[in-house]
Amino acid sequence: MQQFFIDDISKPKLSKQQIHQVKTVLKMRVGDTVRLVDFNGAGVIVSFVSPDFKVFNIIEPIEFKKKNTKLKIVASLIRSERLEWMIQKAAEAGVDEIVLYSADKGVVKDYGEKIDRKISRFNLIALEASEQSYRQVPLKVRGVIGKYDIEKEKGDINLFADTQKYKHYLDEITLNKDISVIVGPEGGFSDHERETFTKFGFKPVSLGANIYRAETAPVAIAVLTTSIDREII
């Protein structure tokens, strides 16, 4: 069943783009059902009553499981095609927020005048993946920040994923908390970044014996978190 995010569940209405998708892509008809969820996290299952897909019959409310653990990823900028893949999979895996970060060793440093267009595209990708995966609230993407801004991204538990020998990520997290994790680029973190993160109260952690790509690490972190938090699943 298709899910759409809409503005107000008390006045359900699809956008022109969503109606086009229903008609042209999904080939839906009167009587077909969809899930509608607003940006406050309230949702209902409805069926289409009119052929213009503007009138609905509410079948039942959607009950979402309460999500007690929130996960923010501060993700180093990488090439767009890999970053877009990461955002899509992070949305599916349960990441709540992605903050894009200009890393010392990153190949991509900034988007210049394209930043608004880039962030808009990233959030569209996140929205579509959030709909596909039946999320209650869509993943949000924002940025780009520098290393001295990272202190503002702290949660209850603050970590950075490193390639050296440290305690495993799972040994450092506690559920029902806001978790903030920094992920580096392919070249890893600079010593100055490590010093800065530590000064700001972030602890280094390992994700295991294998080295993940920059786009894979956030997904691995999300899967590790949700695998032990059954309220998220």
N, C-alpha and C positions, 0 to 999 in steps of 0.2 A: 504494500500500500504506500502510495506517495505521500510524503509530508511536505508541507509548505509553512514557512514562517510568515506571519502577517502582523499588521500593526495592532489590531484590537480584536480580541476574541469575542467581545460582546457585540461587535458589529463586523462579522466575518466578511471579508472581501478580498478577492484575488487581484493582483496587479495585472496590467496588460500583458506583461511578459509571462506571468504564471498562467494566464488564460491561454496564451499562445502555446505554451508547453503542454497544457492539458489537451488542447484541441489537436495540435499538429504532431507533437512528439509522442505523447502518451495515448492519443486516439481514444480518449474517454467519451463516455456517453451518459445520458441521464440515468441516474440510479447507481452509477459508480461511486465509490467511496474514497475519501482522502483524509489525511490527518492535517488539522490546522492548529498551529501553535503560535501564540504571540510572544513578543520579546520580553514579557514579564514571566514567561514560563507556564502559562495556562494553555491547555489544549483540549480539543474536541475532535471526535470522528464525525464526519458529515457525509451525506450523499448529495449529489447534484439533483436539483429539482427541475431546473430550466436548461434548455439547450444552449443558452449563452453563458452558462456556468457562473451566473451571478446570484442565484437563489439556492439556498442549502436547506437540507433537513438535518438537524442535529440528532445524531444517534446516541452518543454517550460521551462523557468526559474522558480524557486521558489521565490516568494516574501514573505519575512519575515517581520513581524511588528517590528518596531524599539523598542528595549528594553532600556528604559532610567534609570530604577532603578535596581541596581545590589545588590545582597544579598550574603554576605559571612557568613557562620556559622562556628564558632570555637566550635567544638563538642568534649566533653569529651570522652575518650576511654571507650567503654563498650564491652561486650562479642561479639565475631565476628559475630555470626548469627544475632544478633539484630542490630549490626552496619551495616551489609550488607543490611538488610531490610531498614534501615534508608537511606542509600546512594541511593538505588534504588528509594524510594519514594520521596526523596529530589530532585533527578534529574527530576522526573515526575512533581513535584510541582513548579519547577522554581528556585531552589537554584543555584547560579552561581559557588560557590566554597565552599569546606569543608576543614577546617584545623583541623586535629586531635590534641587533647590536653590531656596531662597527668595531671589529676586533683588530688588535695590533697586527696579526699575521694574516688577516683575511684578504683574499684576492679582491673581493668586492668591498668597497669602503662606504659608498653612499650612492643615492640615486639622483642627486642634484635636483634639477627642475622637474624630474619625472616622479618625485617621491609621492605626491598625492595620487597620481594615476596608479602607481605601483601598489600602494597601500590599499586603494580601492579594489584593485584586481585581487589582491591577496585575501581581502575580506569576502569578496564574492566567492572565491574558491572555498573558503572556510564555511560560508553560509550553505553552499550546495552540499558539501560533505556533511555538515551538521544535519541537514534535512535527510540525507540518505541514511544516516546512522541513527535517526530517531532521537536526536539530542533534545533536551528540554530548553537549553539556551545555546545559541551558536557560539563557536569559538571566535574570539576577537583577536585581531592582529594590529599592532601599532608599533611605532618607532619612526626613525632610527635613533638610538641613543649611543652615547659614548661611555667609556668605562667609569668616568666620574659620576655618571647619572645612575649607575647600577644600585647605589645605596637606596635610592627611592623605590626600588622594585622588591624590597625585602618583604618576606612573609613571616610566618611563625617559625619555619624551618628554612634555612638558607644554605644552599650547597652549590658547588661547581664541579662538573664531571671532568676528571683529569685522567691522563693515561698512566700516571705513576701509581705506586702501590699505596693505596689508602683503604680505609674501611669500605665495605660494599655499600652501595646506595641504600639497600634494604635495611642495613644495620643502623642507619642514621635517621630514618624517617619514622614519624609517629602519625597514625591516622587521625582523622578529625581535625586536621590542621591545614593552614595555608602553606603550601610548599613552593619555594622558588628555586629553580635550578638553572645555572648558566651552562650553556653548551658552546664549545669553541669551534673554530673553523678546522679545515683539514690539516693545517700546519700546527694546530695546538695553541695553547696560551703562551704568551711571553712571561718571563719572570716578573716583569713589572705588573702585568695583569694579576698574576697570582698574589703578589704582595698587596695590590689594591683590593682585590676581592676579600682577602683575609682581614685586612684592616676594616673593611665594611661589615665583617661578621659572617662571611660565607665560608663554609668548610669544604675542603676537597674530598671527593668520593670517587670510588671506582665503580664502573659498570660491569666488571668481570674481566676475565683473562683476554677476551677478544677486543680488538680496537674497532669501534664503530665509525662509519662515515658520519660527517657532520649532519647530514639529513636523516640518518637512521637513528642516531642517539636520542633525539627527543621522543621518537616513537617507542624505543626500548624503555625509556624512563616512564612513559605513560602506561605501557603494558605492565611493567613491574609494579607500578602503583595500584592500578586497577585490579591486578591479580590477587592482591591481599585485602582489597577493600570491596567487599561484596555489595555494599550499598550503592556503589557506582555501577556495577554490572547489571 
